[in-house]
């Protein structure tokens, strides 16, 4: 869940910062630089995804078995 929140922040942060700075300066005229903000968001997203890729704590060569439902009980996930 935390990973999803961090990814959303990486995507939305440039737009939010631009909006807040625009409100603080009280400049209502002008256009939003959508292309520049989108490129900055893409850069942050790539950085976050690379960070998640290289800080993965799962053991190499192991297989992840997701949680499953057996006889009405949830069997927790395993790494074998």
N, CA, C and O atoms as CSV, one atom per row, in Angstrom:
chain,resi,resn,atom,element,x,y,z
A,1,UNK,N,N,0.827,-1.190,0.000
A,1,UNK,CA,C,0.000,0.000,0.000
A,1,UNK,C,C,0.871,1.254,0.000
A,1,UNK,O,O,0.578,2.234,-0.685
A,2,UNK,N,N,1.947,1.200,0.784
A,2,UNK,CA,C,2.845,2.347,0.841
A,2,UNK,C,C,3.494,2.591,-0.520
A,2,UNK,O,O,3.716,3.737,-0.911
A,3,UNK,N,N,3.796,1.511,-1.237
A,3,UNK,CA,C,4.381,1.661,-2.567
A,3,UNK,C,C,3.452,2.418,-3.507
A,3,UNK,O,O,3.892,3.274,-4.275
A,4,UNK,N,N,2.154,2.095,-3.439
A,4,UNK,CA,C,1.182,2.765,-4.307
A,4,UNK,C,C,1.067,4.243,-3.955
A,4,UNK,O,O,0.932,5.085,-4.842
A,5,UNK,N,N,1.119,4.557,-2.677
A,5,UNK,CA,C,1.043,5.962,-2.247
A,5,UNK,C,C,2.262,6.729,-2.735
A,5,UNK,O,O,2.139,7.860,-3.203
A,6,UNK,N,N,3.432,6.123,-2.629
A,6,UNK,CA,C,4.655,6.787,-3.083
A,6,UNK,C,C,4.618,7.011,-4.591
A,6,UNK,O,O,5.053,8.060,-5.067
A,7,UNK,N,N,4.111,6.050,-5.344
A,7,UNK,CA,C,4.001,6.212,-6.800
A,7,UNK,C,C,3.032,7.339,-7.142
A,7,UNK,O,O,3.314,8.147,-8.026
A,8,UNK,N,N,1.897,7.401,-6.453
A,8,UNK,CA,C,0.936,8.484,-6.699
A,8,UNK,C,C,1.534,9.848,-6.364
A,8,UNK,O,O,1.313,10.820,-7.086
A,9,UNK,N,N,2.282,9.918,-5.281
A,9,UNK,CA,C,2.935,11.180,-4.924
A,9,UNK,C,C,3.928,11.587,-5.998
A,9,UNK,O,O,4.010,12.760,-6.360
A,10,UNK,N,N,4.691,10.614,-6.514
A,10,UNK,CA,C,5.670,10.929,-7.559
A,10,UNK,C,C,4.991,11.462,-8.813
A,10,UNK,O,O,5.547,12.318,-9.501
A,11,UNK,N,N,3.804,10.971,-9.114
A,11,UNK,CA,C,3.104,11.420,-10.311
A,11,UNK,C,C,2.443,12.780,-10.092
A,11,UNK,O,O,2.500,13.644,-10.967
A,12,UNK,N,N,1.824,12.970,-8.943
A,12,UNK,CA,C,1.021,14.169,-8.710
A,12,UNK,C,C,1.783,15.336,-8.090
A,12,UNK,O,O,1.304,16.469,-8.145
A,13,UNK,N,N,2.945,15.096,-7.505
A,13,UNK,CA,C,3.678,16.157,-6.803
A,13,UNK,C,C,4.003,17.370,-7.674
A,13,UNK,O,O,3.773,18.492,-7.223
A,14,UNK,N,N,4.523,17.217,-8.892
A,14,UNK,CA,C,4.827,18.414,-9.688
A,14,UNK,C,C,3.594,19.278,-9.964
A,14,UNK,O,O,3.677,20.506,-9.942
A,15,UNK,N,N,2.456,18.637,-10.223
A,15,UNK,CA,C,1.235,19.390,-10.485
A,15,UNK,C,C,0.762,20.106,-9.221
A,15,UNK,O,O,0.346,21.263,-9.280
A,16,UNK,N,N,0.826,19.425,-8.087
A,16,UNK,CA,C,0.397,20.034,-6.827
A,16,UNK,C,C,1.306,21.184,-6.431
A,16,UNK,O,O,0.824,22.223,-5.982
A,17,UNK,N,N,2.599,21.018,-6.586
A,17,UNK,CA,C,3.551,22.085,-6.253
A,17,UNK,C,C,3.329,23.290,-7.159
A,17,UNK,O,O,3.362,24.431,-6.699
A,18,UNK,N,N,3.105,23.039,-8.429
A,18,UNK,CA,C,2.855,24.146,-9.355
A,18,UNK,C,C,1.573,24.878,-8.985
A,18,UNK,O,O,1.537,26.109,-8.996
A,19,UNK,N,N,0.523,24.135,-8.659
A,19,UNK,CA,C,-0.761,24.732,-8.297
A,19,UNK,C,C,-0.630,25.580,-7.026
A,19,UNK,O,O,-1.130,26.704,-6.978
A,20,UNK,N,N,0.030,25.055,-6.017
A,20,UNK,CA,C,0.200,25.782,-4.758
A,20,UNK,C,C,1.054,27.025,-4.968
A,20,UNK,O,O,0.729,28.091,-4.445
A,21,UNK,N,N,2.130,26.905,-5.716
A,21,UNK,CA,C,2.982,28.076,-5.956
A,21,UNK,C,C,2.236,29.138,-6.769
A,21,UNK,O,O,2.426,30.336,-6.560
A,22,UNK,N,N,1.398,28.692,-7.685
A,22,UNK,CA,C,0.603,29.631,-8.482
A,22,UNK,C,C,-0.400,30.368,-7.590
A,22,UNK,O,O,-0.629,31.564,-7.768
A,23,UNK,N,N,-0.992,29.657,-6.637
A,23,UNK,CA,C,-1.942,30.282,-5.715
A,23,UNK,C,C,-1.235,31.227,-4.744
A,23,UNK,O,O,-1.786,32.270,-4.391
A,24,UNK,N,N,-0.030,30.881,-4.309
A,24,UNK,CA,C,0.700,31.737,-3.386
A,24,UNK,C,C,1.109,33.050,-4.041
A,24,UNK,O,O,1.082,34.103,-3.404
A,25,UNK,N,N,1.481,32.986,-5.296
A,25,UNK,CA,C,1.870,34.183,-6.025
A,25,UNK,C,C,0.635,34.922,-6.533
A,25,UNK,O,O,0.702,36.107,-6.861
A,26,UNK,N,N,-0.486,34.218,-6.593
A,26,UNK,CA,C,-1.775,34.758,-7.039
A,26,UNK,C,C,-1.751,35.199,-8.495
A,26,UNK,O,O,-2.316,36.226,-8.870
A,27,UNK,N,N,-1.086,34.399,-9.288
A,27,UNK,CA,C,-1.110,34.619,-10.734
A,27,UNK,C,C,-2.156,33.680,-11.304
A,27,UNK,O,O,-1.960,32.465,-11.340
A,28,UNK,N,N,-3.243,34.234,-11.738
A,28,UNK,CA,C,-4.286,33.369,-12.297
A,28,UNK,C,C,-4.210,33.311,-13.816
A,28,UNK,O,O,-4.755,32.394,-14.430
A,29,UNK,N,N,-3.538,34.283,-14.424
A,29,UNK,CA,C,-3.427,34.230,-15.878
A,29,UNK,C,C,-2.274,33.307,-16.259
A,29,UNK,O,O,-1.425,32.977,-15.431
A,30,UNK,N,N,-2.260,32.918,-17.463
A,30,UNK,CA,C,-1.212,32.021,-17.942
A,30,UNK,C,C,-1.721,30.605,-18.046
A,30,UNK,O,O,-2.720,30.229,-17.432
A,31,UNK,N,N,-1.015,29.835,-18.831
A,31,UNK,CA,C,-1.402,28.451,-19.060
A,31,UNK,C,C,-0.559,27.527,-18.189
A,31,UNK,O,O,0.538,27.875,-17.754
A,32,UNK,N,N,-1.099,26.359,-17.954
A,32,UNK,CA,C,-0.354,25.346,-17.230
A,32,UNK,C,C,0.628,24.675,-18.198
A,32,UNK,O,O,0.237,24.266,-19.291
A,33,UNK,N,N,1.875,24.563,-17.807
A,33,UNK,CA,C,2.850,23.870,-18.672
A,33,UNK,C,C,2.711,22.348,-18.529
A,33,UNK,O,O,3.529,21.688,-17.888
A,34,UNK,N,N,1.672,21.826,-19.133
A,34,UNK,CA,C,1.330,20.410,-18.972
A,34,UNK,C,C,2.457,19.492,-19.436
A,34,UNK,O,O,2.752,18.494,-18.779
A,35,UNK,N,N,3.074,19.815,-20.542
A,35,UNK,CA,C,4.147,18.951,-21.069
A,35,UNK,C,C,5.314,18.892,-20.088
A,35,UNK,O,O,5.808,17.808,-19.779
A,36,UNK,N,N,5.758,20.047,-19.598
A,36,UNK,CA,C,6.888,20.066,-18.658
A,36,UNK,C,C,6.539,19.343,-17.365
A,36,UNK,O,O,7.344,18.566,-16.850
A,37,UNK,N,N,5.346,19.594,-16.837
A,37,UNK,CA,C,4.946,18.930,-15.599
A,37,UNK,C,C,4.805,17.419,-15.790
A,37,UNK,O,O,5.137,16.643,-14.893
A,38,UNK,N,N,4.318,17.008,-16.944
A,38,UNK,CA,C,4.197,15.578,-17.230
A,38,UNK,C,C,5.565,14.915,-17.347
A,38,UNK,O,O,5.754,13.790,-16.885
A,39,UNK,N,N,6.502,15.599,-17.954
A,39,UNK,CA,C,7.861,15.046,-18.062
A,39,UNK,C,C,8.528,14.944,-16.695
A,39,UNK,O,O,9.222,13.964,-16.420
A,40,UNK,N,N,8.330,15.936,-15.838
A,40,UNK,CA,C,8.875,15.871,-14.480
A,40,UNK,C,C,8.233,14.714,-13.717
A,40,UNK,O,O,8.918,13.983,-13.002
A,41,UNK,N,N,6.914,14.548,-13.871
A,41,UNK,CA,C,6.217,13.434,-13.219
A,41,UNK,C,C,6.741,12.097,-13.720
A,41,UNK,O,O,6.943,11.174,-12.932
A,42,UNK,N,N,6.957,11.990,-15.005
A,42,UNK,CA,C,7.495,10.758,-15.576
A,42,UNK,C,C,8.887,10.464,-15.035
A,42,UNK,O,O,9.205,9.315,-14.727
A,43,UNK,N,N,9.714,11.492,-14.918
A,43,UNK,CA,C,11.056,11.327,-14.357
A,43,UNK,C,C,10.971,10.828,-12.913
A,43,UNK,O,O,11.675,9.888,-12.546
A,44,UNK,N,N,10.110,11.451,-12.084
A,44,UNK,CA,C,9.949,11.016,-10.700
A,44,UNK,C,C,9.426,9.588,-10.633
A,44,UNK,O,O,9.867,8.806,-9.790
A,45,UNK,N,N,8.497,9.244,-11.505
A,45,UNK,CA,C,7.947,7.892,-11.526
A,45,UNK,C,C,9.027,6.866,-11.849
A,45,UNK,O,O,9.098,5.820,-11.205
A,46,UNK,N,N,9.852,7.150,-12.822
A,46,UNK,CA,C,10.940,6.240,-13.187
A,46,UNK,C,C,11.922,6.100,-12.025
A,46,UNK,O,O,12.396,5.000,-11.740
A,47,UNK,N,N,12.225,7.212,-11.355
A,47,UNK,CA,C,13.127,7.152,-10.195
A,47,UNK,C,C,12.541,6.286,-9.082
A,47,UNK,O,O,13.254,5.481,-8.483
A,48,UNK,N,N,11.264,6.443,-8.806
A,48,UNK,CA,C,10.620,5.655,-7.754
A,48,UNK,C,C,10.588,4.179,-8.128
A,48,UNK,O,O,10.858,3.323,-7.285
A,49,UNK,N,N,10.265,3.872,-9.370
A,49,UNK,CA,C,10.221,2.470,-9.792
A,49,UNK,C,C,11.609,1.830,-9.750
A,49,UNK,O,O,11.741,0.664,-9.378
A,50,UNK,N,N,12.633,2.579,-10.126
A,50,UNK,CA,C,14.002,2.055,-10.027
A,50,UNK,C,C,14.394,1.838,-8.569
A,50,UNK,O,O,15.056,0.854,-8.240
A,51,UNK,N,N,13.989,2.752,-7.704
A,51,UNK,CA,C,14.267,2.593,-6.279
A,51,UNK,C,C,13.615,1.314,-5.750
A,51,UNK,O,O,14.252,0.540,-5.036
A,52,UNK,N,N,12.345,1.095,-6.102
A,52,UNK,CA,C,11.662,-0.122,-5.657
A,52,UNK,C,C,12.326,-1.367,-6.225
A,52,UNK,O,O,12.394,-2.399,-5.558
A,53,UNK,N,N,12.808,-1.272,-7.439
A,53,UNK,CA,C,13.442,-2.427,-8.079
A,53,UNK,C,C,14.716,-2.834,-7.356
A,53,UNK,O,O,14.949,-4.024,-7.145
A,54,UNK,N,N,15.547,-1.866,-6.971
A,54,UNK,CA,C,16.838,-2.189,-6.391
A,54,UNK,C,C,16.819,-2.294,-4.870
A,54,UNK,O,O,17.832,-2.662,-4.274
A,55,UNK,N,N,15.704,-1.982,-4.231
A,55,UNK,CA,C,15.613,-2.157,-2.780
A,55,UNK,C,C,14.674,-3.297,-2.422
A,55,UNK,O,O,14.168,-3.358,-1.301
A,56,UNK,N,N,14.442,-4.182,-3.347
A,56,UNK,CA,C,13.570,-5.328,-3.113
A,56,UNK,C,C,14.265,-6.277,-2.142
A,56,UNK,O,O,15.419,-6.646,-2.359
A,57,UNK,N,N,13.577,-6.676,-1.075
A,57,UNK,CA,C,14.186,-7.547,-0.076
A,57,UNK,C,C,13.825,-9.021,-0.247
A,57,UNK,O,O,14.128,-9.839,0.622
A,58,UNK,N,N,13.185,-9.358,-1.350
A,58,UNK,CA,C,12.846,-10.758,-1.605
A,58,UNK,C,C,14.115,-11.524,-1.978
A,58,UNK,O,O,14.953,-11.023,-2.727
A,59,UNK,N,N,14.248,-12.725,-1.457
A,59,UNK,CA,C,15.443,-13.514,-1.781
A,59,UNK,C,C,15.463,-13.924,-3.253
A,59,UNK,O,O,14.427,-14.244,-3.836
A,60,UNK,N,N,16.635,-13.909,-3.829
A,60,UNK,CA,C,16.780,-14.266,-5.246
A,60,UNK,C,C,16.586,-15.766,-5.431
A,60,UNK,O,O,17.010,-16.568,-4.599
A,61,UNK,N,N,15.949,-16.125,-6.520
A,61,UNK,CA,C,15.769,-17.530,-6.854
A,61,UNK,C,C,14.620,-18.199,-6.123
A,61,UNK,O,O,14.424,-19.406,-6.265
A,62,UNK,N,N,13.867,-17.459,-5.358
A,62,UNK,CA,C,12.737,-18.025,-4.622
A,62,UNK,C,C,11.445,-17.708,-5.355
A,62,UNK,O,O,11.379,-16.752,-6.127
A,63,UNK,N,N,10.423,-18.510,-5.113
A,63,UNK,CA,C,9.130,-18.320,-5.767
A,63,UNK,C,C,8.119,-17.826,-4.740
A,63,UNK,O,O,8.017,-18.375,-3.643
A,64,UNK,N,N,7.377,-16.791,-5.103
A,64,UNK,CA,C,6.341,-16.231,-4.240
A,64,UNK,C,C,5.035,-16.969,-4.481
A,64,UNK,O,O,4.583,-17.106,-5.618
A,65,UNK,N,N,4.440,-17.438,-3.404
A,65,UNK,CA,C,3.137,-18.096,-3.483
A,65,UNK,C,C,2.126,-17.160,-2.827
A,65,UNK,O,O,2.210,-16.920,-1.623
A,66,UNK,N,N,1.172,-16.624,-3.592
A,66,UNK,CA,C,0.233,-15.638,-3.046
A,66,UNK,C,C,-0.733,-16.268,-2.038
A,66,UNK,O,O,-0.868,-17.490,-1.987
A,67,UNK,N,N,-1.404,-15.435,-1.239
A,67,UNK,CA,C,-2.379,-15.985,-0.301
A,67,UNK,C,C,-3.534,-16.655,-1.049
A,67,UNK,O,O,-3.887,-16.257,-2.159
A,68,UNK,N,N,-4.101,-17.660,-0.428
A,68,UNK,CA,C,-5.207,-18.371,-1.074
A,68,UNK,C,C,-6.245,-18.749,-0.018
A,68,UNK,O,O,-5.979,-18.710,1.183
A,69,UNK,N,N,-7.412,-19.107,-0.489
A,69,UNK,CA,C,-8.522,-19.472,0.367
A,69,UNK,C,C,-8.728,-20.980,0.301
A,69,UNK,O,O,-9.001,-21.527,-0.768
A,70,UNK,N,N,-8.597,-21.656,1.452
A,70,UNK,CA,C,-8.814,-23.107,1.521
A,70,UNK,C,C,-9.758,-23.397,2.679
A,70,UNK,O,O,-9.483,-23.030,3.821
A,71,UNK,N,N,-10.850,-24.046,2.387
A,71,UNK,CA,C,-11.839,-24.431,3.395
A,71,UNK,C,C,-12.312,-23.242,4.227
A,71,UNK,O,O,-12.517,-23.367,5.435
A,72,UNK,N,N,-12.481,-22.105,3.591
A,72,UNK,CA,C,-12.988,-20.926,4.281
A,72,UNK,C,C,-11.939,-20.183,5.093
A,72,UNK,O,O,-12.279,-19.230,5.795
A,73,UNK,N,N,-10.685,-20.583,5.023
A,73,UNK,CA,C,-9.618,-19.899,5.757
A,73,UNK,C,C,-8.588,-19.355,4.775
A,73,UNK,O,O,-8.306,-19.963,3.742
A,74,UNK,N,N,-8.041,-18.211,5.115
A,74,UNK,CA,C,-7.026,-17.583,4.275
A,74,UNK,C,C,-5.667,-18.139,4.672
A,74,UNK,O,O,-5.248,-18.022,5.823
A,75,UNK,N,N,-4.984,-18.743,3.708
A,75,UNK,CA,C,-3.632,-19.248,3.906
A,75,UNK,C,C,-2.674,-18.115,3.540
A,75,UNK,O,O,-2.745,-17.575,2.436
A,76,UNK,N,N,-1.786,-17.758,4.453
A,76,UNK,CA,C,-0.895,-16.610,4.248
A,76,UNK,C,C,0.099,-16.879,3.120
A,76,UNK,O,O,0.389,-18.034,2.808
A,77,UNK,N,N,0.618,-15.815,2.511
A,77,UNK,CA,C,1.578,-15.981,1.410
A,77,UNK,C,C,2.899,-16.541,1.915
A,77,UNK,O,O,3.267,-16.382,3.078
A,78,UNK,N,N,3.591,-17.196,1.006
A,78,UNK,CA,C,4.891,-17.815,1.339
A,78,UNK,C,C,5.904,-17.507,0.248
A,78,UNK,O,O,5.556,-17.193,-0.891
A,79,UNK,N,N,7.159,-17.607,0.634
A,79,UNK,CA,C,8.252,-17.524,-0.333
A,79,UNK,C,C,9.022,-18.838,-0.195
A,79,UNK,O,O,9.582,-19.134,0.861
A,80,UNK,N,N,9.041,-19.625,-1.283
A,80,UNK,CA,C,9.727,-20.922,-1.249
A,80,UNK,C,C,10.844,-20.955,-2.258
A,80,UNK,O,O,11.537,-21.965,-2.378
